[in-house]
Amino acid sequence: MIDQTLRDALLAVSPASLARALARRGVRAHAFSGLEVRASTPVAGPAHTLRLIPARDEAAGDLASAIGRVPEGAVLVIDAAGGGGPLPFGPILAAGLARAGVAGLVTDAGVPDDLALPAWGRDLGRNPGSVGLALAGAGDAIACAGAAVHPGDIVVAGPDGAVVVPAAIAEAVALEAVEQQRLDLWLLREAERGAGLAALLPPDAETRARFEAETKTV
């Protein structure tokens, strides 16, 4: 599990604000793309990774045991080869994850909308799939929905998307995203008051100076 203070800071901002902070730092492949929210509760936790591949006739790894080893507070990230077919464990094992205190699930596989834990995945109805998936690895660096995920990275997911944050810079990124979100809210209010968009997008030096002066805390 991650420090509660860091978790609260990450959940205080949107994944979009975190993504902008990561992009400014030159961190690529940080956003999960094309996934749909299957439950809207925001989550933040260290990534625990599994890799699934299309099943052949060989003996597959023990997926149930791998699922059982996901630690409390983690976000399970499953690379399912990007096909969008259904995950092979379904609602029963998802309920087991929830009972074990797993924070959430992010995957490029199809997931139903009635899972017992927060989940981000493909719409199962769009690609029901006929090829089964088999466990090929656990605890490795993976690719999932365009994001590069290393074990121990921090996954932050909410109603407007999901991102992965390298653990070494998570605190700095969270603080930067908080400031970015404060600025974005102030700019929105300025736009609603009729301020010229040319000075707001992006904010020029005078606009930034006004923001700092009006939001400065004593």
C-alpha atoms as one frame of an Amber mdcrd trajectory, in Angstrom:
protein
   0.000   0.000   0.000   1.088   3.593  -0.489   1.373   6.267   2.162  -2.062
   7.613   3.069  -0.990  11.234   2.650   0.298  10.550  -0.860  -2.831   8.577
  -1.701  -5.054  11.446  -0.555  -3.021  13.930  -2.615  -3.289  11.788  -5.740
  -7.022  11.348  -5.287  -7.499  15.083  -4.729  -6.763  15.763  -8.393  -8.053
  14.325 -11.627  -6.120  11.814 -13.741  -6.160  14.487 -16.457  -4.262  16.914
 -14.200  -1.760  14.187 -13.331  -1.335  13.380 -17.024  -0.490  16.997 -17.790
   2.073  17.075 -14.986   3.631  13.849 -16.255   3.753  15.140 -19.814   5.558
  18.291 -18.702   8.176  16.066 -17.079   8.637  14.135 -20.316   7.113  10.912
 -18.996   5.630   9.055 -21.940   3.164   6.155 -22.130   1.534   7.173 -18.849
  -2.155   7.181 -19.862  -4.500   4.238 -20.322  -6.513   4.954 -23.480  -9.791
   3.595 -24.787 -10.974   2.151 -21.480 -14.442   2.592 -20.050 -15.317   3.057
 -16.403 -17.167   0.039 -15.046 -17.393   1.579 -11.544 -16.812   5.210 -10.710
 -15.091   5.086  -7.303 -11.669   6.763  -7.705  -8.713   4.601  -6.703  -4.975
   5.027  -6.192  -2.544   2.256  -5.367   0.618   0.435  -6.393   0.357  -1.573
  -9.587   0.347  -5.357  -9.401   0.715  -6.724 -12.906  -0.454  -9.842 -14.721
   0.054 -10.735 -18.371  -2.426 -12.887 -20.293  -2.041 -14.256 -23.816  -4.425
 -16.113 -26.132  -4.697 -19.669 -24.867  -3.321 -22.594 -26.870  -3.155 -26.244
 -25.851  -0.208 -25.928 -23.487  -0.737 -25.975 -19.765  -1.409 -22.432 -18.560
  -0.354 -20.751 -15.371  -2.640 -20.885 -12.346  -4.660 -17.704 -12.752  -6.693
 -18.252  -9.582  -3.510 -18.502  -7.486  -2.052 -15.418  -9.181  -5.211 -13.468
  -8.425  -4.994 -14.640  -4.817  -1.521 -13.137  -4.453  -2.588  -9.575  -5.322
  -1.839  -7.556  -2.166  -4.284  -5.419  -0.237  -4.481  -1.844  -1.510  -2.979
  -2.676  -4.917  -4.499  -1.882  -8.293  -4.427  -5.019 -10.426  -3.344  -4.176
 -13.992  -3.847  -6.927 -16.556  -2.304  -6.914 -20.001  -4.691  -9.134 -21.939
  -3.031  -8.788 -25.347  -5.273  -5.861 -26.290  -7.951  -7.956 -27.953 -10.830
  -6.744 -25.829 -12.111 -10.265 -25.230 -13.534 -11.191 -21.827 -11.344 -11.801
 -18.823 -11.428 -15.465 -17.899 -12.073 -15.028 -14.191 -15.270 -12.962 -14.254
 -17.361 -11.677 -11.374 -16.593 -14.501  -8.892 -12.855 -13.918  -8.739 -13.434
 -10.162  -8.914 -15.493 -10.527  -5.742 -12.530 -12.333  -4.198 -10.286  -9.401
  -5.094 -12.705  -7.013  -3.430 -12.823  -9.160  -0.266  -9.017  -9.145  -0.172
  -8.990  -5.343  -0.156  -7.654  -4.878  -3.679  -8.317  -1.269  -4.671  -9.326
  -1.777  -8.301  -8.765  -3.371 -11.691  -7.432  -1.860 -14.921  -7.260  -4.000
 -18.060  -7.440  -3.907 -21.838  -9.743  -6.939 -21.730 -13.522  -6.771 -21.726
 -15.123  -6.584 -18.303 -18.785  -6.688 -17.271 -20.367  -3.688 -15.602 -21.392
  -5.553 -12.445 -18.015  -6.315 -10.876 -17.657  -6.040  -7.121 -14.717  -3.621
  -7.297 -13.885  -0.445  -9.238 -12.773  -1.395 -12.740 -11.608   0.207 -15.968
 -11.667  -1.933 -19.120 -13.108  -2.539 -22.547 -16.837  -2.728 -23.188 -17.561
  -6.447 -23.184 -20.532  -6.056 -25.507 -18.424  -4.610 -28.322 -16.089  -7.592
 -28.560 -17.424 -10.694 -26.829 -14.489 -12.716 -28.173 -14.182 -16.450 -28.553
 -10.483 -16.982 -27.821  -9.689 -17.754 -24.195  -6.859 -16.116 -22.275  -4.152
 -17.852 -20.269  -1.765 -16.572 -17.612   1.706 -15.967 -19.057   3.378 -13.870
 -16.382   2.996 -12.004 -13.101   4.925  -9.152 -11.548   6.548  -8.056 -14.802
   6.609  -4.783 -16.705   3.653  -4.798 -19.104   1.854  -2.713 -21.710  -1.838
  -2.092 -21.130  -4.068   0.146 -23.252  -1.099   2.202 -24.391   0.424   2.644
 -20.933   3.747   1.200 -19.780   3.268  -0.237 -16.294   6.113  -1.366 -14.056
   5.465  -3.169 -10.769   5.386  -0.596  -7.993   4.209   2.234 -10.225   1.176
   4.001  -8.808  -2.078   3.748 -10.731  -4.617   6.535 -10.290  -8.031   6.036
 -11.870 -11.282   7.941 -11.712 -14.432   8.765 -13.669 -12.440  10.623 -16.335
  -9.695   8.089 -16.948  -6.636   6.349 -15.548  -2.903   7.089 -15.482   0.215
   5.413 -14.144   2.754   7.442 -12.160   6.349   6.296 -11.556   6.718   5.864
  -7.804   9.958   7.873  -7.604   8.255  11.080  -8.727   4.731  10.465  -7.426
   4.887  13.031  -4.622   6.265  15.777  -6.855   3.747  15.016  -9.595   0.873
  15.082  -7.093   1.912  18.506  -5.794   2.323  19.847  -9.321  -1.083  18.482
 -10.324  -2.721  20.130  -7.300  -1.315  23.483  -8.410  -2.366  22.832 -11.997
  -5.915  22.054 -10.905  -6.039  25.244  -8.799  -4.914  27.225 -11.833  -7.425
  25.501 -14.107 -10.316  26.293 -11.748  -9.220  29.937 -11.479  -8.932  30.221
 -15.277 -12.419  28.766 -15.646 -13.819  31.396 -13.294 -11.992  34.107 -15.212
 -13.456  32.854 -18.486 -16.938  32.837 -16.958 -16.401  36.463 -15.905 -15.613
  37.415 -19.491 -11.803  37.560 -19.482 -10.248  37.344 -22.940  -9.285  33.811
 -23.906  -6.075  34.987 -25.547  -4.698  35.828 -22.104  -5.979  32.609 -20.546
  -5.041  29.907 -23.062  -2.265  29.581 -22.201  -2.107  32.058 -19.321   0.310
  34.880 -20.038   2.668  36.406 -17.475   0.164  39.046 -16.347  -2.569  36.428
 -15.905  -0.266  34.184 -13.887   0.715  37.118 -11.699  -2.956  37.874 -10.989
  -3.561  34.200 -10.187  -0.690  34.157  -7.704  -1.826  37.401  -6.090  -5.495
  36.403  -5.788  -4.858  32.873  -4.510  -1.912  33.577  -2.245  -2.401  32.145
   1.203  -1.193  33.980   4.287
